[in-house]
Amino acid sequence: NPPSTFEEIEQAYTEGKVSSAAYAAAKEAR
């Protein structure tokens, strides 16, 4: 499953699984 909640995206970002751009977009959209 792709990360969907901000918390999941944040965790994936810390693990290097999502781009900084995707993380930033999720952070803006939460």
PDB file of N, CA, C and O in Angstrom:
ATOM      1  N   ASN A   1       0.851  -1.207   0.000  1.00  0.00           N
ATOM      2  CA  ASN A   1       0.000   0.000   0.000  1.00  0.00           C
ATOM      3  C   ASN A   1       0.885   1.255   0.000  1.00  0.00           C
ATOM      4  O   ASN A   1       1.837   1.337   0.777  1.00  0.00           O
ATOM      5  N   PRO A   2       0.581   2.221  -0.858  1.00  0.00           N
ATOM      6  CA  PRO A   2       1.317   3.478  -0.781  1.00  0.00           C
ATOM      7  C   PRO A   2       0.926   4.223   0.498  1.00  0.00           C
ATOM      8  O   PRO A   2      -0.209   4.086   0.954  1.00  0.00           O
ATOM      9  N   PRO A   3       1.821   4.995   1.081  1.00  0.00           N
ATOM     10  CA  PRO A   3       1.459   5.755   2.272  1.00  0.00           C
ATOM     11  C   PRO A   3       0.357   6.745   1.950  1.00  0.00           C
ATOM     12  O   PRO A   3       0.378   7.374   0.891  1.00  0.00           O
ATOM     13  N   SER A   4      -0.610   6.893   2.852  1.00  0.00           N
ATOM     14  CA  SER A   4      -1.743   7.773   2.574  1.00  0.00           C
ATOM     15  C   SER A   4      -1.876   8.868   3.633  1.00  0.00           C
ATOM     16  O   SER A   4      -2.058  10.036   3.291  1.00  0.00           O
ATOM     17  N   THR A   5      -1.787   8.505   4.903  1.00  0.00           N
ATOM     18  CA  THR A   5      -1.886   9.535   5.928  1.00  0.00           C
ATOM     19  C   THR A   5      -0.564  10.283   6.034  1.00  0.00           C
ATOM     20  O   THR A   5       0.479   9.767   5.632  1.00  0.00           O
ATOM     21  N   PHE A   6      -0.606  11.483   6.568  1.00  0.00           N
ATOM     22  CA  PHE A   6       0.629  12.247   6.713  1.00  0.00           C
ATOM     23  C   PHE A   6       1.644  11.488   7.556  1.00  0.00           C
ATOM     24  O   PHE A   6       2.839  11.503   7.261  1.00  0.00           O
ATOM     25  N   GLU A   7       1.173  10.830   8.595  1.00  0.00           N
ATOM     26  CA  GLU A   7       2.089  10.078   9.466  1.00  0.00           C
ATOM     27  C   GLU A   7       2.805   8.971   8.685  1.00  0.00           C
ATOM     28  O   GLU A   7       4.004   8.758   8.865  1.00  0.00           O
ATOM     29  N   GLU A   8       2.068   8.269   7.818  1.00  0.00           N
ATOM     30  CA  GLU A   8       2.685   7.215   7.005  1.00  0.00           C
ATOM     31  C   GLU A   8       3.697   7.805   6.021  1.00  0.00           C
ATOM     32  O   GLU A   8       4.775   7.248   5.817  1.00  0.00           O
ATOM     33  N   ILE A   9       3.338   8.935   5.417  1.00  0.00           N
ATOM     34  CA  ILE A   9       4.248   9.582   4.476  1.00  0.00           C
ATOM     35  C   ILE A   9       5.493  10.076   5.200  1.00  0.00           C
ATOM     36  O   ILE A   9       6.608   9.940   4.697  1.00  0.00           O
ATOM     37  N   GLU A  10       5.297  10.648   6.381  1.00  0.00           N
ATOM     38  CA  GLU A  10       6.434  11.118   7.166  1.00  0.00           C
ATOM     39  C   GLU A  10       7.383   9.966   7.505  1.00  0.00           C
ATOM     40  O   GLU A  10       8.603  10.105   7.412  1.00  0.00           O
ATOM     41  N   GLN A  11       6.810   8.837   7.896  1.00  0.00           N
ATOM     42  CA  GLN A  11       7.623   7.657   8.207  1.00  0.00           C
ATOM     43  C   GLN A  11       8.358   7.176   6.958  1.00  0.00           C
ATOM     44  O   GLN A  11       9.551   6.877   7.012  1.00  0.00           O
ATOM     45  N   ALA A  12       7.648   7.101   5.840  1.00  0.00           N
ATOM     46  CA  ALA A  12       8.276   6.666   4.598  1.00  0.00           C
ATOM     47  C   ALA A  12       9.399   7.627   4.191  1.00  0.00           C
ATOM     48  O   ALA A  12      10.432   7.201   3.673  1.00  0.00           O
ATOM     49  N   TYR A  13       9.186   8.925   4.431  1.00  0.00           N
ATOM     50  CA  TYR A  13      10.211   9.908   4.090  1.00  0.00           C
ATOM     51  C   TYR A  13      11.461   9.704   4.933  1.00  0.00           C
ATOM     52  O   TYR A  13      12.576   9.789   4.417  1.00  0.00           O
ATOM     53  N   THR A  14      11.291   9.438   6.214  1.00  0.00           N
ATOM     54  CA  THR A  14      12.452   9.205   7.078  1.00  0.00           C
ATOM     55  C   THR A  14      13.215   7.960   6.627  1.00  0.00           C
ATOM     56  O   THR A  14      14.420   7.848   6.855  1.00  0.00           O
ATOM     57  N   GLU A  15      12.515   7.036   5.993  1.00  0.00           N
ATOM     58  CA  GLU A  15      13.142   5.807   5.490  1.00  0.00           C
ATOM     59  C   GLU A  15      13.645   5.958   4.050  1.00  0.00           C
ATOM     60  O   GLU A  15      14.191   5.015   3.477  1.00  0.00           O
ATOM     61  N   GLY A  16      13.458   7.145   3.473  1.00  0.00           N
ATOM     62  CA  GLY A  16      13.937   7.391   2.115  1.00  0.00           C
ATOM     63  C   GLY A  16      13.061   6.791   1.034  1.00  0.00           C
ATOM     64  O   GLY A  16      13.510   6.602  -0.097  1.00  0.00           O
ATOM     65  N   LYS A  17      11.807   6.487   1.372  1.00  0.00           N
ATOM     66  CA  LYS A  17      10.926   5.811   0.410  1.00  0.00           C
ATOM     67  C   LYS A  17      10.076   6.780  -0.415  1.00  0.00           C
ATOM     68  O   LYS A  17       9.527   6.393  -1.447  1.00  0.00           O
ATOM     69  N   VAL A  18       9.965   8.010   0.022  1.00  0.00           N
ATOM     70  CA  VAL A  18       9.240   9.007  -0.766  1.00  0.00           C
ATOM     71  C   VAL A  18      10.140  10.221  -0.955  1.00  0.00           C
ATOM     72  O   VAL A  18      11.043  10.469  -0.155  1.00  0.00           O
ATOM     73  N   SER A  19       9.886  10.971  -2.018  1.00  0.00           N
ATOM     74  CA  SER A  19      10.712  12.136  -2.306  1.00  0.00           C
ATOM     75  C   SER A  19      10.402  13.277  -1.343  1.00  0.00           C
ATOM     76  O   SER A  19       9.333  13.319  -0.735  1.00  0.00           O
ATOM     77  N   SER A  20      11.347  14.194  -1.215  1.00  0.00           N
ATOM     78  CA  SER A  20      11.124  15.360  -0.375  1.00  0.00           C
ATOM     79  C   SER A  20       9.949  16.187  -0.906  1.00  0.00           C
ATOM     80  O   SER A  20       9.217  16.806  -0.134  1.00  0.00           O
ATOM     81  N   ALA A  21       9.776  16.190  -2.229  1.00  0.00           N
ATOM     82  CA  ALA A  21       8.654  16.924  -2.815  1.00  0.00           C
ATOM     83  C   ALA A  21       7.317  16.314  -2.409  1.00  0.00           C
ATOM     84  O   ALA A  21       6.372  17.033  -2.086  1.00  0.00           O
ATOM     85  N   ALA A  22       7.244  14.983  -2.426  1.00  0.00           N
ATOM     86  CA  ALA A  22       6.015  14.300  -2.017  1.00  0.00           C
ATOM     87  C   ALA A  22       5.734  14.559  -0.538  1.00  0.00           C
ATOM     88  O   ALA A  22       4.591  14.783  -0.141  1.00  0.00           O
ATOM     89  N   TYR A  23       6.792  14.525   0.270  1.00  0.00           N
ATOM     90  CA  TYR A  23       6.656  14.802   1.704  1.00  0.00           C
ATOM     91  C   TYR A  23       6.171  16.230   1.937  1.00  0.00           C
ATOM     92  O   TYR A  23       5.274  16.462   2.748  1.00  0.00           O
ATOM     93  N   ALA A  24       6.764  17.181   1.227  1.00  0.00           N
ATOM     94  CA  ALA A  24       6.370  18.579   1.366  1.00  0.00           C
ATOM     95  C   ALA A  24       4.908  18.780   0.965  1.00  0.00           C
ATOM     96  O   ALA A  24       4.172  19.511   1.627  1.00  0.00           O
ATOM     97  N   ALA A  25       4.495  18.127  -0.120  1.00  0.00           N
ATOM     98  CA  ALA A  25       3.109  18.243  -0.577  1.00  0.00           C
ATOM     99  C   ALA A  25       2.147  17.677   0.470  1.00  0.00           C
ATOM    100  O   ALA A  25       1.099  18.264   0.738  1.00  0.00           O
ATOM    101  N   ALA A  26       2.503  16.549   1.051  1.00  0.00           N
ATOM    102  CA  ALA A  26       1.663  15.932   2.081  1.00  0.00           C
ATOM    103  C   ALA A  26       1.580  16.824   3.310  1.00  0.00           C
ATOM    104  O   ALA A  26       0.520  16.975   3.917  1.00  0.00           O
ATOM    105  N   LYS A  27       2.728  17.419   3.669  1.00  0.00           N
ATOM    106  CA  LYS A  27       2.771  18.299   4.835  1.00  0.00           C
ATOM    107  C   LYS A  27       1.869  19.509   4.622  1.00  0.00           C
ATOM    108  O   LYS A  27       1.162  19.936   5.535  1.00  0.00           O
ATOM    109  N   GLU A  28       1.899  20.063   3.400  1.00  0.00           N
ATOM    110  CA  GLU A  28       1.047  21.199   3.066  1.00  0.00           C
ATOM    111  C   GLU A  28      -0.435  20.820   3.072  1.00  0.00           C
ATOM    112  O   GLU A  28      -1.289  21.626   3.441  1.00  0.00           O
ATOM    113  N   ALA A  29      -0.727  19.597   2.663  1.00  0.00           N
ATOM    114  CA  ALA A  29      -2.120  19.184   2.435  1.00  0.00           C
ATOM    115  C   ALA A  29      -2.807  18.629   3.682  1.00  0.00           C
ATOM    116  O   ALA A  29      -4.027  18.465   3.682  1.00  0.00           O
ATOM    117  N   ARG A  30      -2.060  18.340   4.738  1.00  0.00           N
ATOM    118  CA  ARG A  30      -2.667  17.692   5.913  1.00  0.00           C
ATOM    119  C   ARG A  30      -3.641  18.614   6.629  1.00  0.00           C
ATOM    120  O   ARG A  30      -4.235  18.224   7.634  1.00  0.00           O
TER     121      ARG A  30
END
